[in-house]
Amino acid sequence: MGIQRQTAPVSERYGNVVPLVPRRHPEKPRIVRLSPELDGLELLYSNDRHPDKMFSIKILCWALRDDDSVVAIIPWLNAVIPCQELADPLNGRWEGYRLPDSAYMFEEAPQHKQDELRAAAAFFGRPCSNQPAAQEIPDTIGTHAVFSADGFHTISLLEVVSWRLSGNGTLSAMVIDDSAVGHTPILPGDPCLYAAQEHSDFRYFFQHQIANRIKERDPETLAAISVLASDDE
């Protein structure tokens, strides 16, 4: 038998008090420290179209948030998200993590990553919320940013060099402005880098497997891009 929660009328719970200021929804925890994923750990997700399958995607990094939680971070469609917020057009959802090329699954961030992030935050301190560049890590999973100015009739792909964490917890994908290149190699923090998400033509992120298929003009991939384009309109 289910348990029903009984709630008193507003007038009984608050008397004659009427709140003049709308209640604020709690803000999402702020990212304060990053650790790149260097061992190839993957995120697993499922969706409604293929209920008997799970799919994997490479984890970009692990993040310590100001509520002391540690989560995996991935570029997903047009955003950079914690794993638990994964959602795709087919009602995709996060299922856990796994070691590469194995059946070993787990749901909590690895202890060694938790220890690393908390120790680093204790050593370096936590960034101020107005700090423009608190940390910058290299991209290790071949992320590409997709740009289009004409509704996906033409697109350009730029490799993401690094990810810049600002003090307010925002993660920016840093790509190369060819006109500003002064020397090579181009490393994280180079002045020729700019944030992809701040460009008006930015559309999506893809990992290198999908980006390579786009470059090769794979029919199935281009068809999927066209679906995204229609959703974007």
Secondary structure as the mmCIF struct_conf table of DSSP 4:
data_model
#
loop_
_struct_conf.conf_type_id
_struct_conf.id
_struct_conf.beg_label_comp_id
_struct_conf.beg_label_asym_id
_struct_conf.beg_label_seq_id
_struct_conf.end_label_comp_id
_struct_conf.end_label_asym_id
_struct_conf.end_label_seq_id
HELX_LH_PP_P HELX_LH_PP_P1 GLY A 2 GLN A 6
HELX_RH_AL_P HELX_RH_AL_P1 VAL A 10 TYR A 14
TURN_TY1_P TURN_TY1_P1 GLY A 15 ASN A 16
BEND BEND1 LEU A 20 VAL A 21
HELX_LH_PP_P HELX_LH_PP_P2 PRO A 22 ARG A 30
STRN STRN1 ILE A 31 PRO A 36
BEND BEND2 ASP A 39 ASP A 39
STRN STRN2 GLU A 42 SER A 46
BEND BEND3 ASP A 48 ARG A 49
TURN_TY1_P TURN_TY1_P2 PRO A 51 ASP A 52
STRN STRN3 PHE A 55 LYS A 58
STRN STRN4 CYS A 61 ARG A 65
TURN_TY1_P TURN_TY1_P3 ASP A 66 ASP A 67
BEND BEND4 ASP A 68 ASP A 68
STRN STRN5 VAL A 70 TRP A 76
TURN_TY1_P TURN_TY1_P4 LEU A 77 ASN A 78
STRN STRN6 ALA A 79 PRO A 82
HELX_RH_3T_P HELX_RH_3T_P1 CYS A 83 GLU A 85
TURN_TY1_P TURN_TY1_P5 PRO A 89 LEU A 90
STRN STRN7 ARG A 93 ARG A 98
TURN_TY1_P TURN_TY1_P6 PRO A 100 ASP A 101
BEND BEND5 SER A 102 SER A 102
STRN STRN8 MET A 105 PHE A 106
BEND BEND6 GLU A 107 GLU A 108
HELX_LH_PP_P HELX_LH_PP_P3 ALA A 109 PRO A 110
HELX_RH_AL_P HELX_RH_AL_P2 GLN A 111 PHE A 124
HELX_LH_PP_P HELX_LH_PP_P4 ARG A 126 CYS A 128
TURN_TY1_P TURN_TY1_P7 SER A 129 ASN A 130
BEND BEND7 PRO A 132 PRO A 132
BEND BEND8 ALA A 134 ALA A 134
STRN STRN9 GLN A 135 PRO A 138
BEND BEND9 ILE A 141 ILE A 141
STRN STRN10 HIS A 144 PHE A 147
BEND BEND10 ALA A 149 ASP A 150
TURN_TY1_P TURN_TY1_P8 GLY A 151 PHE A 152
BEND BEND11 HIS A 153 THR A 154
STRN STRN11 SER A 156 GLU A 159
STRN STRN12 SER A 162 LEU A 165
TURN_TY1_P TURN_TY1_P9 GLY A 167 ASN A 168
BEND BEND12 GLY A 169 GLY A 169
STRN STRN13 LEU A 171 ILE A 176
HELX_RH_3T_P HELX_RH_3T_P2 ASP A 178 ALA A 180
BEND BEND13 HIS A 183 PRO A 185
TURN_TY1_P TURN_TY1_P10 PRO A 188 GLY A 189
TURN_TY1_P TURN_TY1_P11 PRO A 191 CYS A 192
STRN STRN14 LEU A 193 ALA A 195
HELX_RH_3T_P HELX_RH_3T_P3 ALA A 196 GLU A 198
BEND BEND14 HIS A 199 HIS A 199
TURN_TY1_P TURN_TY1_P12 SER A 200 ASP A 201
STRN STRN15 PHE A 202 PHE A 206
HELX_RH_AL_P HELX_RH_AL_P3 HIS A 208 LYS A 215
TURN_TY1_P TURN_TY1_P13 GLU A 216 ARG A 217
HELX_RH_AL_P HELX_RH_AL_P4 PRO A 219 ASP A 232
#
